[in-house]
Amino acid sequence: MAIAVIAAMTLTACSNAGAKNTKEQVHPKAVKELSTEEFKTRIYDFTAEEMVYLSDKPAIVDFYASWCGPCRQIAPILEELAIEYGDKIDIYKVDISKEKKLARAFNISSIPAVLYIPVGKDPVLTIGARQKGKFKTEIDTILLGK
């Protein structure tokens, strides 16, 4: 009897692990985390004489830290927005605890700090948590020119 219970628990655990992986494949994380080196090749090479935006698509960069409550509050909102806006914009995040040089390069002293980067225009830095509606308004006006 005990062996049957252990076997059933093992099968259930394996079954749940498989379901979790399937769910992750269906809904992958849409916000991409960037290291300093990735930032320099995808967004801006902030060590160059002139910073030139390196993408042809508008982007958002969320400067955050895992210990920051407001940062944790907006993280799922940014994931939802990345899925909703799809290929229209890219959304990235940078952990300032790991990427201190990058945070200093953009004078990030308060978080969450969200950098909106429209194509062909100056970037806009906002500080503080926002509701989803406010993010959508900023995306539509700053990034998409609606």
BAROFI-866800 format. One record per residue: chain; z, x, y of N, C-alpha, C in turn. Coordinates in Angstrom, 3 decimals. Each point is the difference from the previous one (the first is absolute). Layout:
BEGIN
REC  chaine       n.w       n.u       n.v      ca.w      ca.u      ca.v       c.w       c.u       c.v
REC       A         Z         X         Y         Z         X         Y         Z         X         Y
...
***
This chain:
BEGIN
REC  chaine       n.w       n.u       n.v      ca.w      ca.u      ca.v       c.w       c.u       c.v
REC       A     0.000     0.819    -1.202     0.000    -0.819     1.202     0.000     0.861     1.263
REC       A     0.875     1.015     0.050     0.086     0.879     1.168    -1.306     0.751     0.208
REC       A    -0.637     0.391    -1.081    -1.269     0.715     0.108    -1.065    -0.909     0.595
REC       A    -0.006    -1.265    -0.383    -0.971    -0.956     0.545     0.205    -0.189     1.498
REC       A     1.255    -0.047     0.443     0.292    -0.163     1.428    -0.458     1.233     0.769
REC       A     0.280     1.181    -0.520    -0.421     1.238     0.657    -1.519     0.076     0.049
REC       A    -0.652    -0.353    -1.078    -1.467     0.016    -0.027    -0.569    -0.982     1.015
REC       A     0.591    -1.183     0.103    -0.463    -1.005     0.968     0.199     0.497     1.424
REC       A     1.135     0.664     0.261     0.255     0.527     1.336    -0.995     1.109     0.337
REC       A    -0.306     0.834    -0.960    -0.954     1.077     0.220    -1.375    -0.557     0.312
REC       A    -0.427    -0.995    -0.757    -1.299    -0.616     0.243    -0.039    -0.673     1.363
REC       A     1.092    -0.640     0.390     0.066    -0.655     1.303    -0.087     1.030     1.118
REC       A     0.709     1.123    -0.158    -0.036     1.040     1.018    -1.407     0.566     0.143
REC       A    -0.657     0.264    -1.106    -1.369     0.521     0.061    -0.929    -1.027     0.612
REC       A     0.209    -1.249    -0.357    -0.827    -1.081     0.526     0.175    -0.125     1.511
REC       A     1.226     0.076     0.502     0.238    -0.087     1.436    -0.588     1.189     0.732
REC       A     0.095     1.175    -0.591    -0.567     1.191     0.649    -1.505    -0.171     0.142
REC       A    -0.633    -0.511    -1.018    -1.439    -0.234     0.066    -0.342    -1.024     1.060
REC       A     0.805    -1.049     0.121    -0.257    -1.038     1.008     0.148     0.575     1.397
REC       A     1.004     0.877     0.171     0.191     0.601     1.316    -1.221     0.836     0.387
REC       A    -0.488     0.805    -0.932    -1.162     0.826     0.289    -1.214    -0.854     0.320
REC       A    -0.166    -1.102    -0.721    -1.127    -0.891     0.269     0.117    -0.577     1.403
REC       A     1.213    -0.419     0.387     0.203    -0.560     1.332    -0.320     1.039     1.068
REC       A     0.426     1.246    -0.206    -0.282     1.046     0.976    -1.492     0.249     0.120
REC       A    -0.733    -0.137    -1.104    -1.434     0.203     0.048    -0.673    -1.117     0.774
REC       A     0.522    -1.222    -0.111    -0.571    -1.134     0.710     0.326     0.089     1.490
REC       A     1.229     0.418     0.342     0.441     0.080     1.389     0.469     1.416     0.326
REC       A    -0.919     0.947     0.101     0.419     1.370     0.313     0.524     0.080     1.429
REC       A     0.797     1.001     0.254     0.483     0.204     1.370    -1.192     0.283     0.898
REC       A    -0.065    -0.713     1.096    -1.136     0.119     0.908     0.256     1.012     1.112
REC       A     1.259     0.241     0.322     0.345     0.973     1.039     0.105     1.365    -0.669
REC       A    -0.731     0.959     0.539    -0.048     1.335    -0.594     0.963     0.931     0.718
REC       A     0.838     0.714    -0.751     0.908     0.979     0.608    -0.751     1.308     0.216
REC       A     0.198     0.589     1.177    -0.685     1.239     0.350     0.970     1.155     0.175
REC       A    -0.403     1.155    -0.503     0.696     1.244     0.314    -0.595     0.523     1.310
REC       A     0.578     1.040     0.525    -0.533     0.602     1.222    -1.427     0.481    -0.215
REC       A    -0.255     0.649    -1.120    -1.352     0.509    -0.275    -1.008    -1.141    -0.135
REC       A     0.377    -1.072    -0.674    -0.907    -1.157    -0.113    -0.246    -0.626     1.368
REC       A     1.040    -0.070     0.818    -0.137    -0.540     1.349    -1.034     0.820     0.776
REC       A     0.084     1.316    -0.125    -0.907     0.889     0.733    -1.452    -0.152    -0.451
REC       A    -0.236    -0.438    -1.232    -1.382    -0.149    -0.475    -0.528    -1.429     0.091
REC       A     0.901    -0.992     0.110    -0.435    -1.402     0.052     0.111    -0.634     1.386
REC       A     0.995     0.441     0.776     0.291    -0.670     1.271    -0.323     0.925     1.177
REC       A     0.891     0.933     0.275    -0.168     0.970     1.090     0.437     1.365    -0.497
REC       A    -0.751     1.023     0.369     0.492     1.354    -0.182     0.742     0.335     1.287
REC       A     1.297    -0.258    -0.005     0.795     0.148     1.217     0.232     1.462     0.362
REC       A    -0.451     0.923    -0.844     0.114     1.418     0.327    -1.254     0.523     0.700
REC       A    -1.037    -0.798     0.064    -1.243     0.411     0.657     0.157    -0.087     1.518
REC       A    -0.905     0.656     0.713     0.049    -0.027     1.463    -0.139    -1.421     0.533
REC       A    -0.911    -0.754    -0.575    -0.215    -1.387     0.419     0.176    -0.903    -1.210
REC       A     0.830    -1.041     0.158     0.190    -0.930    -1.109    -1.121    -1.032     0.006
REC       A    -0.737    -0.034    -1.089    -1.101    -0.942    -0.173     0.312    -0.842    -1.225
REC       A    -0.090    -1.314     0.165     0.255    -0.891    -1.129    -1.059     0.237    -1.061
REC       A     0.416     0.165    -1.252    -0.888     0.445    -1.063    -0.581    -1.121    -0.868
REC       A     0.304    -1.242     0.304    -0.505    -1.109    -0.812    -0.924    -0.888     0.815
REC       A    -0.804    -0.779    -0.690    -0.863    -0.959     0.687     0.552    -1.418    -0.110
REC       A     1.258    -0.110    -0.468     0.645    -1.296    -0.151     1.338     0.029     0.738
REC       A     0.356    -1.085     0.707     1.308    -0.035     0.676     1.138     0.189    -1.006
REC       A     1.118     0.510     0.497     1.123     0.268    -0.897     1.340    -0.257     0.672
REC       A     0.982    -0.191    -0.849     1.400    -0.084     0.407     0.726     1.099    -0.762
REC       A     0.883     0.714     0.701     0.870     0.971    -0.658     1.437    -0.413     0.304
REC       A     0.743    -0.298    -1.050     1.400    -0.390     0.100     0.855     1.245    -0.236
REC       A     0.670     0.478     1.057     0.940     1.106    -0.135     1.349    -0.622    -0.352
REC       A     0.539     0.354    -1.167     1.193    -0.665    -0.523     0.919     1.011    -0.675
REC       A     1.163    -0.480    -0.426     0.907     0.767    -0.854     0.624    -0.972    -0.989
REC       A     0.266     0.472    -1.192     0.540    -0.874    -1.045     1.387    -0.536     0.352
REC       A     0.751     0.698     0.834     1.345    -0.414     0.379     0.012    -0.993     1.166
REC       A    -1.150    -0.296     0.571    -0.105    -0.850     1.193    -0.163    -1.469    -0.396
REC       A     0.985    -0.823     0.348    -0.044    -1.428    -0.323    -1.209    -0.717     0.579
REC       A    -0.277     0.124     1.301    -1.181    -0.658     0.562    -1.310     0.474    -0.643
REC       A    -0.038     1.271    -0.418    -1.199     0.521    -0.682    -0.190    -0.718    -1.336
REC       A     1.096    -0.182    -0.722    -0.082    -0.719    -1.281    -0.391    -1.458     0.231
REC       A     0.382    -0.548     1.137    -0.328    -1.396     0.334    -1.506    -0.179     0.217
REC       A    -0.650     0.946     0.651    -1.428    -0.181     0.290    -0.915     0.489    -1.118
REC       A     0.515     0.788    -0.938    -0.838     0.552    -1.068    -0.749    -1.086    -0.786
REC       A     0.672    -1.068    -0.448    -0.753    -1.027    -0.743    -0.998    -0.761     0.888
REC       A     0.299    -0.102     1.278    -0.930    -0.660     0.928    -1.277     0.826     0.108
REC       A     0.147     1.311     0.116    -1.176     0.867     0.091    -0.802    -0.026    -1.297
REC       A     0.680    -0.098    -1.145    -0.709    -0.128    -1.284    -0.837    -1.288    -0.005
REC       A     0.593    -1.099     0.440    -0.723    -1.280     0.058    -1.207     0.099     0.929
REC       A     0.202     0.616     1.151    -1.092     0.126     0.971    -1.121     0.884    -0.523
REC       A     0.358     1.053    -0.715    -1.027     0.870    -0.580    -0.877    -0.782    -0.978
REC       A     0.604    -0.876    -0.759    -0.763    -0.830    -0.943    -0.812    -1.042     0.756
REC       A     0.609    -0.651     0.990    -0.690    -1.050     0.768    -1.207     0.541     0.767
REC       A     0.160     1.155     0.650    -1.084     0.550     0.812    -1.001     0.797    -0.834
REC       A     0.388     0.374    -1.199    -0.907     0.668    -0.927    -0.692     1.208     0.580
REC       A    -1.323    -0.003    -0.054    -0.800     1.147     0.436    -0.180     0.089     1.515
REC       A     0.551    -0.938     0.749    -0.161     0.034     1.457     0.831     1.111     0.645
REC       A     1.177     0.280    -0.579     0.880     1.033     0.545     0.646     0.772    -1.148
REC       A     0.484     1.195     0.314     0.814     0.776    -0.933     1.427    -0.013     0.511
REC       A     0.946    -0.090    -0.926     1.407     0.071     0.378     0.643     1.119    -0.804
REC       A     0.657     0.899     0.729     0.657     1.153    -0.587     1.470     0.002     0.392
REC       A     0.782     0.803    -0.725     1.391     0.214     0.388     0.330     1.471    -0.156
REC       A     0.893     0.459     0.876     0.433     1.392     0.007     1.522     0.007     0.021
REC       A     0.602     0.624    -0.990     1.454     0.123    -0.081     0.428     1.160     0.900
REC       A     0.651    -0.327     1.114     0.372     1.039     0.967     1.064     0.938    -0.537
REC       A     0.740    -0.410    -1.023     0.996     0.892    -0.613    -0.687     1.117    -0.771
REC       A    -1.170    -0.286    -0.551    -0.760     0.998    -0.759    -1.005     0.736     0.879
REC       A    -0.532    -0.682     0.992    -1.084     0.554     0.832     0.485     0.194     1.438
REC       A     0.993     0.849     0.161     0.642     0.211     1.304    -0.953     0.587     1.035
REC       A    -0.841     0.929    -0.409    -0.948     0.623     0.930    -0.961    -1.046     0.558
REC       A    -0.447    -0.889    -0.836    -0.906    -1.060     0.426     0.702    -0.959     0.959
REC       A     1.230    -0.374    -0.305     0.766    -0.874     0.892     0.207     0.654     1.372
REC       A     0.298     1.282    -0.003     0.168     0.719     1.272    -1.301     0.053     0.788
REC       A    -1.111     0.160    -0.683    -1.306     0.086     0.673    -0.317    -1.276     0.780
REC       A     0.533    -1.132    -0.473    -0.233    -1.281     0.678     1.230    -0.478     0.766
REC       A     0.968     0.895     0.190     1.227    -0.310     0.751     0.695    -1.245    -0.520
REC       A     0.061    -0.146    -1.306     0.669    -1.154    -0.598     1.501     0.255     0.030
REC       A     0.702    -0.761     0.819     1.449     0.157     0.096     0.737    -1.270    -0.421
REC       A    -0.711    -1.113    -0.084     0.562    -1.271    -0.456    -0.945    -0.582    -1.034
REC       A     0.587    -0.625    -1.012    -0.817    -0.635    -1.027     0.521    -1.407    -0.263
REC       A    -0.830    -0.881    -0.495    -1.383     0.247    -0.366    -0.883     0.197     1.236
REC       A    -0.925     0.927    -0.141    -1.007     0.244     1.028    -1.351    -0.262    -0.641
REC       A    -0.771    -0.879     0.597    -1.293    -0.387    -0.564    -1.098     0.445     0.961
REC       A    -0.879     0.847    -0.508    -1.116     0.523     0.780    -1.258    -0.788    -0.363
REC       A    -0.550    -0.702     0.982    -1.266    -0.735    -0.171    -1.114     0.923     0.480
REC       A    -1.006     0.202    -0.850    -1.091     0.910     0.362    -1.324    -0.759    -0.056
REC       A    -0.466    -0.491     1.155    -1.314    -0.647     0.029    -1.098     1.071     0.002
REC       A    -1.167    -0.355    -0.459    -1.119     0.936     0.009    -0.552     0.085     1.421
REC       A    -0.119     1.217     0.517    -0.594     0.220     1.308     0.897    -0.302     1.184
REC       A     1.272    -0.267    -0.236     0.949    -0.275     1.086     1.274     0.794    -0.245
REC       A     0.857     0.032     1.011     1.263     0.714    -0.130     0.944    -0.740    -0.938
REC       A     0.773     0.755    -0.796     0.984    -0.641    -0.871     1.141    -0.607     0.811
REC       A     0.672    -0.963    -0.609     1.125    -0.689     0.638     1.203     0.123    -0.931
REC       A     1.109     0.519     0.518     1.224     0.152    -0.784     0.984    -1.096     0.393
REC       A     0.500    -0.709    -1.005     1.022    -1.017     0.228     1.257     0.407    -0.763
REC       A     1.143    -0.398     0.525     1.277     0.345    -0.609     0.742    -1.294    -0.348
REC       A     0.606    -0.020    -1.177     0.829    -1.131    -0.402    -0.668    -0.902    -1.019
REC       A     0.847    -0.764    -0.684    -0.474    -0.945    -1.016    -0.669    -1.196     0.671
REC       A    -0.907    -0.620    -0.735    -0.737    -1.176     0.489    -0.118    -1.016    -1.110
REC       A    -0.238    -1.218     0.415    -0.327    -1.061    -0.949    -1.489     0.109    -0.338
REC       A    -0.386    -0.612    -1.082    -1.389     0.065    -0.455    -0.976    -0.516     1.065
REC       A     0.350    -1.069     0.669    -0.880    -0.561     1.032    -0.271     0.980     1.128
REC       A     1.012     0.742     0.392    -0.162     1.007     1.065    -0.917     1.128    -0.474
REC       A     0.182     0.440    -1.239    -0.903     1.013    -0.557    -1.439    -0.497     0.017
REC       A    -0.210    -1.256    -0.416    -1.362    -0.544    -0.053    -0.621    -0.040     1.400
REC       A     0.782    -0.397     0.979    -0.493    -0.029     1.380    -0.393     1.402     0.456
REC       A     0.858     0.976    -0.286    -0.298     1.385     0.402    -1.207     0.555    -0.748
REC       A    -0.126    -0.301    -1.265    -1.161     0.455    -0.765    -1.274    -0.607     0.584
REC       A     0.044    -1.298     0.239    -1.190    -0.683     0.507    -0.404     0.488     1.387
REC       A     0.984     0.246     0.872    -0.358     0.404     1.374    -0.224     1.508     0.116
REC       A     0.899     0.797    -0.542    -0.093     1.456     0.179    -1.075     0.599    -0.915
REC       A    -0.025    -0.407    -1.246    -0.908     0.641    -0.959    -1.348    -0.683    -0.138
REC       A    -0.008    -1.319     0.021    -1.240    -0.734    -0.290    -0.658    -0.596     1.244
REC       A     0.642     0.110     1.152    -0.588    -0.461     1.255    -0.278    -1.487     0.058
REC       A     0.824    -0.795    -0.651    -0.197    -1.471     0.017     0.680    -0.619     1.198
***
